């Protein structure tokens, strides 16, 4: 009788994502430390952005964590046409550029339309394709053709293996600098859940995998201005679980006074909690040492 075989290990391919800014290089992927993408959901004001950027730059330098600063100059997927959409391109992109110049960190923002891609690429280091837009071939191609590093948020309606198609679209432009971010999967109406298997599955595409806990805990259908619209108390649990599962980077939206935020007030992590969470994340990463050890069931010597 022929013995049945089963797959018990995951052997991850080499993964590389590189961001070069004027003053700092960030490397994410194989043989690299845990990295962080963080900042307010949207630009509330220049003052707010500078306050957050200074705190996060100082903190990550203190902890030795590579940082890509994130904020949106425009949020086009709001629940109402009356909601704050951001300062928009003319003002918002200049604010993001000033963060690069003032704090010397790479900057990321999302882009919603093909016609905006070229302009946005002139101001920031990383282009982000939003989850709702991740299957838009024209947008993926346009972003790829800029040559900029690209972070793609996985749509909550997609299986993680489906992201191989998105990676292929961007690679077809000659741009191989792609990061994939997990931000939850639909669980019925208005709620998301996190499947940690998505991290190694997306890493198998050859792209590093990032995990965004601050969107998984958003409760859709409830205004983000309502405290009931999110469950930020679970951000640490999901974040640490993702590091244990082998995430190459973390995506954490943060704000010094979350309930005053003009977008995602109920779900952004209070900046006051960031240091303790990052210290715990680094401790988990130290325990596994590198993502490959998890899938290969190779316990490091501590």
C-alpha contacts under 8 A as a table, 3 or more apart, distances in Angstrom:
res1	aa1	res2	aa2	distance
9	X	295	X	5.51
9	X	296	X	5.06
9	X	297	X	6.94
10	X	200	X	7.85
10	X	292	X	7.99
10	X	295	X	4.67
10	X	296	X	5.64
11	X	292	X	7.01
11	X	295	X	6.67
11	X	296	X	6.40
12	X	200	X	7.44
12	X	203	X	6.65
12	X	204	X	5.75
12	X	206	X	7.92
12	X	292	X	6.37
12	X	295	X	7.86
13	X	203	X	7.39
13	X	204	X	6.23
13	X	205	X	7.93
13	X	206	X	5.74
14	X	29	X	7.58
14	X	30	X	5.69
14	X	206	X	6.38
15	X	28	X	7.92
15	X	29	X	4.95
15	X	30	X	5.24
15	X	203	X	7.31
15	X	206	X	5.20
15	X	207	X	5.25
15	X	208	X	5.29
16	X	27	X	7.17
16	X	28	X	5.97
16	X	29	X	4.83
16	X	30	X	6.37
16	X	177	X	7.22
16	X	206	X	7.92
16	X	207	X	6.68
16	X	208	X	6.40
17	X	27	X	5.85
17	X	28	X	5.03
17	X	29	X	6.24
17	X	149	X	7.38
17	X	177	X	5.34
17	X	178	X	6.12
17	X	179	X	6.34
17	X	207	X	7.44
17	X	208	X	6.79
18	X	25	X	7.25
18	X	26	X	5.82
18	X	27	X	4.69
18	X	28	X	6.38
18	X	149	X	7.01
18	X	177	X	6.70
19	X	25	X	5.64
19	X	26	X	5.09
19	X	27	X	6.53
19	X	106	X	7.10
19	X	125	X	6.86
19	X	126	X	7.32
19	X	149	X	6.43
20	X	23	X	7.96
20	X	24	X	6.26
20	X	25	X	4.53
20	X	26	X	6.56
20	X	106	X	7.22
20	X	125	X	7.31
21	X	24	X	5.25
21	X	25	X	6.04
21	X	100	X	7.77
21	X	104	X	7.47
21	X	105	X	6.78
21	X	106	X	5.28
21	X	125	X	6.49
22	X	100	X	7.83
22	X	104	X	6.83
23	X	104	X	5.12
23	X	105	X	6.86
24	X	104	X	6.47
24	X	105	X	6.06
24	X	106	X	7.00
25	X	106	X	7.87
26	X	66	X	5.97
26	X	67	X	7.28
26	X	68	X	7.66
26	X	106	X	7.91
27	X	32	X	6.51
27	X	35	X	7.98
27	X	66	X	7.86
28	X	32	X	5.75
28	X	33	X	7.20
28	X	34	X	7.37
28	X	35	X	6.47
28	X	208	X	6.85
28	X	248	X	6.37
28	X	249	X	6.96
29	X	32	X	5.51
29	X	33	X	7.90
29	X	207	X	7.84
29	X	208	X	5.13
29	X	209	X	7.87
29	X	248	X	5.55
30	X	208	X	7.83
30	X	248	X	7.93
31	X	290	X	7.18
32	X	248	X	7.94
33	X	65	X	7.45
33	X	66	X	7.85
33	X	248	X	7.65
34	X	65	X	6.77
34	X	66	X	7.50
34	X	247	X	7.84
34	X	248	X	5.64
34	X	249	X	5.28
34	X	250	X	7.55
34	X	282	X	7.48
34	X	285	X	7.33
35	X	65	X	5.74
35	X	66	X	4.94
35	X	67	X	6.25
35	X	248	X	6.82
35	X	249	X	4.53
35	X	250	X	6.30
36	X	65	X	6.84
36	X	66	X	6.16
36	X	67	X	4.98
36	X	68	X	6.26
36	X	249	X	5.55
36	X	250	X	4.86
36	X	251	X	5.99
36	X	252	X	7.53
37	X	67	X	5.90
37	X	68	X	4.72
37	X	69	X	5.81
37	X	70	X	6.21
37	X	249	X	7.47
37	X	250	X	6.09
37	X	251	X	4.67
37	X	252	X	6.35
38	X	56	X	7.87
38	X	67	X	7.34
38	X	68	X	6.55
38	X	69	X	5.27
38	X	70	X	5.23
38	X	71	X	7.93
38	X	251	X	5.83
38	X	252	X	4.96
38	X	253	X	5.27
38	X	254	X	6.51
39	X	49	X	7.83
39	X	52	X	6.68
39	X	53	X	7.07
39	X	56	X	7.85
39	X	69	X	5.64
39	X	70	X	4.70
39	X	71	X	5.65
39	X	252	X	7.16
39	X	253	X	5.14
39	X	254	X	5.18
39	X	255	X	6.95
40	X	43	X	6.81
40	X	49	X	7.24
40	X	52	X	7.52
40	X	70	X	6.82
40	X	71	X	5.37
40	X	72	X	7.93
40	X	253	X	5.35
40	X	254	X	5.06
40	X	255	X	5.33
40	X	268	X	7.54
41	X	70	X	7.58
41	X	71	X	5.38
41	X	72	X	6.20
41	X	253	X	5.77
41	X	254	X	7.31
41	X	263	X	6.44
41	X	264	X	6.70
41	X	268	X	7.45
42	X	71	X	5.09
42	X	72	X	4.38
42	X	73	X	6.23
42	X	74	X	6.97
42	X	75	X	6.99
42	X	85	X	7.99
42	X	86	X	6.15
42	X	262	X	7.43
42	X	263	X	6.44
43	X	46	X	7.05
43	X	48	X	7.57
43	X	49	X	6.45
43	X	71	X	6.05
43	X	72	X	5.92
43	X	73	X	5.82
43	X	74	X	7.96
43	X	86	X	5.82
43	X	87	X	6.82
43	X	92	X	7.02
44	X	48	X	6.46
44	X	49	X	7.41
44	X	86	X	6.69
44	X	87	X	7.70
44	X	261	X	6.91
44	X	262	X	6.20
45	X	48	X	5.26
45	X	49	X	6.34
45	X	87	X	8.00
46	X	49	X	5.11
46	X	50	X	6.15
46	X	95	X	6.25
47	X	50	X	5.24
47	X	51	X	6.13
48	X	51	X	5.13
48	X	52	X	6.24
49	X	52	X	5.26
49	X	53	X	5.97
50	X	53	X	5.00
50	X	54	X	6.01
50	X	99	X	6.96
51	X	54	X	5.47
51	X	55	X	6.38
52	X	55	X	5.21
52	X	56	X	6.03
52	X	255	X	6.84
52	X	256	X	6.87
53	X	56	X	5.21
53	X	57	X	5.82
53	X	69	X	7.00
53	X	99	X	7.18
53	X	103	X	7.34
54	X	57	X	5.18
54	X	58	X	6.07
54	X	103	X	7.00
55	X	58	X	5.31
55	X	59	X	6.05
56	X	59	X	5.01
56	X	60	X	5.96
57	X	60	X	5.42
57	X	61	X	6.10
57	X	67	X	7.24
57	X	103	X	7.12
57	X	105	X	7.58
58	X	61	X	5.29
58	X	62	X	6.17
59	X	62	X	5.08
59	X	63	X	6.27
59	X	275	X	7.03
60	X	63	X	4.99
60	X	64	X	5.67
60	X	65	X	4.90
60	X	66	X	6.72
60	X	67	X	6.59
61	X	64	X	5.02
61	X	65	X	6.37
61	X	66	X	7.67
62	X	65	X	7.98
63	X	279	X	7.68
67	X	105	X	6.84
67	X	106	X	7.39
68	X	105	X	6.31
68	X	106	X	5.06
68	X	107	X	5.59
68	X	108	X	6.66
69	X	105	X	6.71
69	X	106	X	6.18
69	X	107	X	4.76
69	X	108	X	6.06
70	X	107	X	5.86
70	X	108	X	4.78
70	X	109	X	5.89
70	X	253	X	7.84
71	X	96	X	7.79
71	X	108	X	6.74
71	X	109	X	5.60
72	X	75	X	6.48
72	X	86	X	7.22
72	X	92	X	7.88
72	X	109	X	5.12
72	X	110	X	6.04
73	X	86	X	5.44
73	X	87	X	5.89
73	X	88	X	5.15
73	X	89	X	6.16
73	X	92	X	4.60
73	X	93	X	6.27
73	X	96	X	7.97
73	X	109	X	7.09
73	X	110	X	7.92
74	X	85	X	5.31
74	X	86	X	4.68
74	X	87	X	6.61
74	X	88	X	5.02
74	X	89	X	7.18
74	X	92	X	7.70
74	X	110	X	7.88
75	X	78	X	6.59
75	X	84	X	7.86
75	X	85	X	4.78
75	X	86	X	6.23
76	X	85	X	6.31
76	X	112	X	7.22
78	X	81	X	6.93
78	X	83	X	6.45
78	X	84	X	7.97
78	X	85	X	7.31
79	X	83	X	7.22
79	X	223	X	7.69
80	X	83	X	5.47
84	X	262	X	6.23
84	X	263	X	7.11
85	X	88	X	7.26
86	X	92	X	7.44
87	X	90	X	7.71
87	X	91	X	5.85
87	X	92	X	5.18
88	X	91	X	6.19
88	X	92	X	5.34
88	X	93	X	7.61
89	X	92	X	5.08
89	X	93	X	5.31
89	X	94	X	7.94
89	X	120	X	7.89
90	X	93	X	6.28
90	X	94	X	6.99
91	X	94	X	5.50
91	X	95	X	6.54
92	X	95	X	5.13
92	X	96	X	6.42
93	X	96	X	5.09
93	X	97	X	6.18
93	X	120	X	7.05
93	X	123	X	6.09
93	X	124	X	7.77
94	X	97	X	5.04
94	X	98	X	6.15
94	X	123	X	7.20
95	X	98	X	5.06
95	X	99	X	6.47
96	X	99	X	5.14
96	X	100	X	6.71
96	X	107	X	6.81
96	X	123	X	7.11
96	X	124	X	6.92
97	X	100	X	5.20
97	X	101	X	6.46
97	X	107	X	7.74
97	X	123	X	5.43
97	X	124	X	6.38
98	X	101	X	5.00
98	X	102	X	5.89
99	X	102	X	5.15
99	X	103	X	5.74
99	X	104	X	7.31
99	X	105	X	7.43
99	X	107	X	7.49
100	X	103	X	5.70
100	X	104	X	4.99
100	X	105	X	5.38
100	X	106	X	6.05
100	X	107	X	6.35
101	X	104	X	5.59
106	X	124	X	7.43
106	X	125	X	5.66
106	X	126	X	7.57
107	X	124	X	5.40
107	X	125	X	5.33
107	X	126	X	6.33
108	X	124	X	5.99
108	X	125	X	6.02
108	X	126	X	4.57
108	X	127	X	5.96
108	X	128	X	6.77
109	X	124	X	7.07
109	X	126	X	6.74
109	X	127	X	5.78
109	X	128	X	5.71
110	X	127	X	5.84
110	X	128	X	4.19
110	X	129	X	5.70
110	X	130	X	6.27
111	X	116	X	6.85
111	X	117	X	6.49
111	X	120	X	7.36
111	X	127	X	6.76
111	X	128	X	6.18
111	X	129	X	6.06
111	X	130	X	7.26
112	X	116	X	7.38
112	X	129	X	7.09
112	X	130	X	7.13
112	X	133	X	7.20
112	X	139	X	7.83
113	X	116	X	5.40
113	X	117	X	6.78
113	X	139	X	6.69
114	X	117	X	5.45
114	X	138	X	6.82
114	X	139	X	5.21
114	X	142	X	6.22
114	X	143	X	7.94
115	X	118	X	7.17
116	X	119	X	5.70
116	X	120	X	6.21
117	X	120	X	5.27
117	X	121	X	6.10
117	X	142	X	6.72
117	X	143	X	6.28
117	X	146	X	7.98
118	X	121	X	5.27
118	X	122	X	6.76
118	X	146	X	6.97
119	X	122	X	5.43
119	X	123	X	7.23
120	X	123	X	5.50
120	X	124	X	6.49
120	X	127	X	7.77
121	X	124	X	5.63
121	X	125	X	7.07
121	X	126	X	7.64
121	X	127	X	6.88
121	X	146	X	6.91
121	X	148	X	7.01
124	X	127	X	7.25
125	X	148	X	6.69
125	X	149	X	7.08
126	X	148	X	6.05
126	X	149	X	5.07
126	X	150	X	5.64
126	X	151	X	7.02
127	X	143	X	7.02
127	X	148	X	6.75
127	X	149	X	6.45
127	X	150	X	4.92
127	X	151	X	6.28
128	X	150	X	5.71
128	X	151	X	4.68
128	X	152	X	5.72
128	X	153	X	7.35
129	X	133	X	6.33
129	X	134	X	5.95
129	X	139	X	7.85
129	X	140	X	7.49
129	X	150	X	7.42
129	X	151	X	6.35
129	X	152	X	4.83
129	X	153	X	6.18
130	X	133	X	5.25
130	X	134	X	6.09
130	X	152	X	6.59
130	X	153	X	5.42
130	X	154	X	7.91
130	X	155	X	7.89
131	X	134	X	5.25
131	X	152	X	7.14
131	X	153	X	4.57
131	X	154	X	5.18
131	X	155	X	4.19
131	X	156	X	6.96
132	X	135	X	7.78
132	X	155	X	5.68
132	X	156	X	7.94
133	X	136	X	5.48
133	X	139	X	7.80
133	X	155	X	7.64
134	X	140	X	7.41
134	X	152	X	6.51
134	X	153	X	6.72
134	X	154	X	6.58
134	X	155	X	6.27
134	X	166	X	7.09
135	X	140	X	7.75
135	X	166	X	6.64
136	X	139	X	5.42
136	X	140	X	6.31
137	X	140	X	5.13
137	X	141	X	6.08
137	X	166	X	7.87
137	X	169	X	6.94
138	X	141	X	5.21
138	X	142	X	6.06
139	X	142	X	5.10
139	X	143	X	6.11
140	X	143	X	5.25
140	X	144	X	6.06
140	X	166	X	7.28
140	X	169	X	6.48
140	X	170	X	5.81
141	X	144	X	5.01
141	X	145	X	6.12
141	X	169	X	6.34
141	X	170	X	5.69
141	X	172	X	7.90
141	X	173	X	6.60
142	X	145	X	5.24
142	X	146	X	6.81
143	X	146	X	5.53
143	X	147	X	7.49
143	X	148	X	7.29
143	X	150	X	7.19
143	X	170	X	7.61
144	X	147	X	5.75
144	X	148	X	6.95
144	X	150	X	7.34
144	X	170	X	4.98
144	X	171	X	7.33
144	X	173	X	5.71
144	X	174	X	7.52
144	X	175	X	5.55
145	X	148	X	7.92
145	X	173	X	5.68
145	X	174	X	7.68
145	X	175	X	7.04
147	X	175	X	5.81
148	X	175	X	7.87
148	X	177	X	7.55
149	X	175	X	7.98
149	X	177	X	5.03
149	X	178	X	6.08
149	X	179	X	7.90
150	X	177	X	6.41
150	X	178	X	5.02
150	X	179	X	6.21
151	X	178	X	5.94
151	X	179	X	4.62
151	X	180	X	5.76
151	X	181	X	6.96
152	X	178	X	7.47
152	X	179	X	6.24
152	X	180	X	5.00
152	X	181	X	6.06
153	X	180	X	6.05
153	X	181	X	4.69
153	X	182	X	6.29
153	X	183	X	6.91
154	X	158	X	6.93
154	X	160	X	7.36
154	X	163	X	7.01
154	X	180	X	6.77
154	X	181	X	5.82
154	X	182	X	5.44
154	X	183	X	6.57
155	X	158	X	5.38
155	X	183	X	7.73
155	X	185	X	7.60
156	X	183	X	6.95
156	X	184	X	5.63
156	X	185	X	4.19
156	X	186	X	5.43
156	X	192	X	7.60
157	X	185	X	6.21
157	X	186	X	6.09
158	X	162	X	6.41
158	X	163	X	7.74
158	X	185	X	7.33
159	X	162	X	5.47
159	X	163	X	7.50
159	X	198	X	7.90
160	X	163	X	5.65
160	X	198	X	5.25
160	X	199	X	8.00
160	X	201	X	6.22
160	X	202	X	5.81
161	X	164	X	5.91
161	X	198	X	7.81
161	X	201	X	6.07
161	X	202	X	6.24
161	X	205	X	7.92
162	X	165	X	5.90
162	X	166	X	7.60
163	X	166	X	5.08
163	X	167	X	6.32
163	X	180	X	7.97
163	X	202	X	6.92
163	X	205	X	7.88
164	X	167	X	5.07
164	X	168	X	6.11
164	X	202	X	7.49
164	X	205	X	5.66
165	X	168	X	5.00
165	X	169	X	6.34
166	X	169	X	5.18
166	X	170	X	6.54
167	X	170	X	5.34
167	X	171	X	6.07
167	X	178	X	7.03
167	X	205	X	7.53
167	X	207	X	7.80
168	X	171	X	4.98
168	X	172	X	6.07
169	X	172	X	5.23
169	X	173	X	7.28
170	X	173	X	5.65
170	X	174	X	7.35
170	X	175	X	6.11
170	X	176	X	7.15
170	X	178	X	7.79
171	X	174	X	5.20
171	X	175	X	5.08
171	X	176	X	5.19
172	X	175	X	7.22
175	X	178	X	7.80
178	X	207	X	5.93
178	X	208	X	7.56
179	X	207	X	5.57
179	X	208	X	5.37
179	X	209	X	6.21
179	X	210	X	7.16
180	X	202	X	7.09
180	X	207	X	6.54
180	X	208	X	6.36
180	X	209	X	5.04
180	X	210	X	6.00
181	X	209	X	5.78
181	X	210	X	4.44
181	X	211	X	5.44
181	X	212	X	6.66
181	X	251	X	7.80
182	X	198	X	7.19
182	X	199	X	7.30
182	X	209	X	7.35
182	X	210	X	6.23
182	X	211	X	4.94
182	X	212	X	5.97
183	X	194	X	7.34
183	X	211	X	6.38
183	X	212	X	4.91
183	X	213	X	6.50
183	X	214	X	7.91
183	X	215	X	5.77
183	X	216	X	5.50
184	X	192	X	5.36
184	X	193	X	5.23
184	X	194	X	4.71
184	X	195	X	7.19
184	X	212	X	7.93
184	X	213	X	7.97
184	X	215	X	7.23
184	X	216	X	4.93
185	X	192	X	5.15
185	X	193	X	5.39
185	X	194	X	6.23
185	X	195	X	7.46
185	X	216	X	7.92
186	X	189	X	7.18
186	X	190	X	7.51
186	X	191	X	6.19
186	X	192	X	4.72
186	X	193	X	6.60
187	X	190	X	7.53
187	X	191	X	5.50
187	X	192	X	5.27
187	X	193	X	6.21
188	X	191	X	6.48
190	X	219	X	5.89
190	X	220	X	4.48
190	X	221	X	5.93
191	X	217	X	7.98
191	X	218	X	7.43
191	X	219	X	5.58
191	X	220	X	6.42
192	X	216	X	5.51
192	X	217	X	7.01
192	X	218	X	7.63
192	X	219	X	7.67
193	X	216	X	6.29
194	X	216	X	6.74
194	X	238	X	7.73
195	X	198	X	5.84
196	X	199	X	5.78
196	X	241	X	7.64
196	X	242	X	6.37
196	X	245	X	6.39
197	X	200	X	5.93
197	X	201	X	6.26
197	X	245	X	7.72
198	X	201	X	4.95
198	X	202	X	5.89
199	X	202	X	5.42
199	X	203	X	6.19
199	X	209	X	5.79
199	X	210	X	7.57
199	X	211	X	7.77
199	X	242	X	7.68
199	X	245	X	6.99
199	X	246	X	6.92
199	X	247	X	6.15
200	X	203	X	4.81
200	X	204	X	6.14
200	X	209	X	7.67
200	X	245	X	7.74
200	X	246	X	7.21
200	X	247	X	8.00
200	X	295	X	7.80
201	X	204	X	5.24
201	X	205	X	7.30
202	X	205	X	5.48
202	X	206	X	7.64
202	X	207	X	6.89
202	X	208	X	7.49
202	X	209	X	6.25
203	X	206	X	5.50
203	X	207	X	5.36
203	X	208	X	5.37
203	X	209	X	5.68
204	X	207	X	7.27
208	X	247	X	7.90
208	X	248	X	5.97
208	X	249	X	8.00
209	X	247	X	5.64
209	X	248	X	5.46
209	X	249	X	6.66
210	X	247	X	5.63
210	X	248	X	5.69
210	X	249	X	4.48
210	X	250	X	5.30
210	X	251	X	6.57
211	X	239	X	7.33
211	X	242	X	6.52
211	X	247	X	6.47
211	X	249	X	6.52
211	X	250	X	5.01
211	X	251	X	5.69
212	X	215	X	6.16
212	X	216	X	7.01
212	X	239	X	7.64
212	X	250	X	6.17
212	X	251	X	4.48
212	X	252	X	5.94
213	X	216	X	5.19
213	X	217	X	6.65
213	X	235	X	5.43
213	X	238	X	5.87
213	X	239	X	5.83
213	X	251	X	7.11
213	X	252	X	6.61
214	X	217	X	5.84
214	X	218	X	7.03
214	X	232	X	7.02
214	X	235	X	6.16
214	X	251	X	7.72
214	X	252	X	5.81
214	X	253	X	6.13
214	X	267	X	5.84
214	X	268	X	5.90
214	X	269	X	6.91
215	X	218	X	5.28
215	X	267	X	6.96
217	X	230	X	5.60
217	X	231	X	5.15
217	X	232	X	6.28
217	X	234	X	6.99
217	X	235	X	7.06
217	X	267	X	6.58
218	X	224	X	7.94
218	X	229	X	6.12
218	X	230	X	4.32
218	X	231	X	6.48
218	X	264	X	7.94
218	X	266	X	7.32
218	X	267	X	5.61
219	X	222	X	6.30
219	X	228	X	7.68
219	X	229	X	4.90
219	X	230	X	5.10
219	X	231	X	7.55
220	X	223	X	7.46
220	X	229	X	6.75
221	X	229	X	7.82
222	X	226	X	6.97
222	X	228	X	7.07
222	X	229	X	4.95
223	X	226	X	5.41
223	X	229	X	5.80
224	X	227	X	7.04
224	X	228	X	7.91
224	X	229	X	5.05
224	X	230	X	7.15
224	X	263	X	6.59
224	X	264	X	4.90
224	X	265	X	5.39
224	X	266	X	5.06
224	X	267	X	7.34
225	X	229	X	7.26
225	X	259	X	6.87
225	X	261	X	7.93
225	X	262	X	7.67
225	X	263	X	7.40
225	X	264	X	7.03
225	X	265	X	5.48
225	X	266	X	6.18
226	X	229	X	5.43
226	X	265	X	7.70
226	X	266	X	6.34
227	X	230	X	6.39
227	X	259	X	7.58
227	X	265	X	7.60
227	X	266	X	4.97
228	X	231	X	7.50
228	X	266	X	6.98
229	X	266	X	5.41
229	X	267	X	7.28
230	X	266	X	4.78
230	X	267	X	4.82
231	X	234	X	6.04
231	X	235	X	7.67
231	X	266	X	7.35
231	X	267	X	6.40
232	X	235	X	5.24
232	X	266	X	7.31
232	X	267	X	5.33
232	X	268	X	6.94
232	X	269	X	6.39
233	X	236	X	7.06
234	X	237	X	5.31
234	X	238	X	6.38
235	X	238	X	5.36
235	X	239	X	5.93
235	X	269	X	7.53
236	X	239	X	5.06
236	X	240	X	6.00
236	X	277	X	6.42
237	X	240	X	5.49
237	X	241	X	6.13
238	X	241	X	5.07
238	X	242	X	6.16
239	X	242	X	5.21
239	X	243	X	6.46
239	X	250	X	7.48
239	X	281	X	7.39
240	X	243	X	5.14
240	X	244	X	6.25
240	X	280	X	7.38
240	X	281	X	5.64
240	X	284	X	6.95
241	X	244	X	5.06
241	X	245	X	6.16
242	X	245	X	4.88
242	X	246	X	6.38
242	X	247	X	5.63
243	X	246	X	5.12
243	X	247	X	5.01
243	X	248	X	7.67
243	X	281	X	6.58
243	X	284	X	6.54
243	X	285	X	6.15
244	X	247	X	7.44
244	X	284	X	6.18
244	X	285	X	6.77
244	X	288	X	6.90
244	X	294	X	7.78
245	X	291	X	7.16
245	X	294	X	6.76
246	X	290	X	7.01
246	X	291	X	4.01
246	X	292	X	7.28
246	X	294	X	6.64
247	X	250	X	7.22
247	X	291	X	6.76
248	X	291	X	7.29
252	X	268	X	7.62
252	X	269	X	7.12
253	X	268	X	5.22
253	X	269	X	6.19
254	X	258	X	7.55
254	X	268	X	5.04
254	X	269	X	4.62
254	X	270	X	5.79
254	X	271	X	5.49
254	X	274	X	7.99
255	X	258	X	5.15
255	X	261	X	7.34
255	X	268	X	6.35
255	X	269	X	6.42
255	X	270	X	5.50
255	X	271	X	5.34
256	X	270	X	5.77
256	X	271	X	4.87
256	X	272	X	6.89
257	X	260	X	5.78
257	X	261	X	6.96
257	X	270	X	6.55
257	X	271	X	7.69
258	X	261	X	5.25
258	X	265	X	5.03
258	X	266	X	6.99
258	X	267	X	7.88
258	X	268	X	6.11
258	X	269	X	7.13
258	X	270	X	5.94
259	X	265	X	4.75
259	X	266	X	6.43
260	X	265	X	6.54
261	X	264	X	6.82
261	X	265	X	4.87
262	X	265	X	6.61
264	X	267	X	5.46
264	X	268	X	6.13
265	X	268	X	5.98
269	X	273	X	7.21
269	X	274	X	7.41
270	X	273	X	5.71
270	X	274	X	7.06
271	X	274	X	5.19
272	X	275	X	7.17
273	X	276	X	5.84
273	X	277	X	6.36
274	X	277	X	5.22
274	X	278	X	6.06
275	X	278	X	5.25
275	X	279	X	6.18
276	X	279	X	5.15
276	X	280	X	6.34
277	X	280	X	5.18
277	X	281	X	6.17
278	X	281	X	4.88
278	X	282	X	6.11
279	X	282	X	5.15
279	X	283	X	6.30
280	X	283	X	4.99
280	X	284	X	6.34
281	X	284	X	5.16
281	X	285	X	6.21
282	X	285	X	4.98
282	X	286	X	6.05
283	X	286	X	5.03
283	X	287	X	6.30
284	X	287	X	5.02
284	X	288	X	6.60
285	X	288	X	5.35
285	X	289	X	5.52
285	X	290	X	6.95
286	X	289	X	4.71
286	X	290	X	7.89
287	X	300	X	7.44
287	X	302	X	7.20
288	X	291	X	6.92
288	X	293	X	6.43
288	X	294	X	6.83
288	X	299	X	7.07
288	X	300	X	6.47
289	X	293	X	7.30
289	X	300	X	6.80
290	X	293	X	5.78
290	X	294	X	7.66
291	X	294	X	5.63
291	X	295	X	7.28
292	X	295	X	5.66
292	X	296	X	6.17
293	X	296	X	5.24
293	X	297	X	5.81
293	X	298	X	4.75
293	X	299	X	6.39
293	X	300	X	7.30
294	X	297	X	5.23
294	X	298	X	6.47
294	X	299	X	7.62
295	X	298	X	7.72
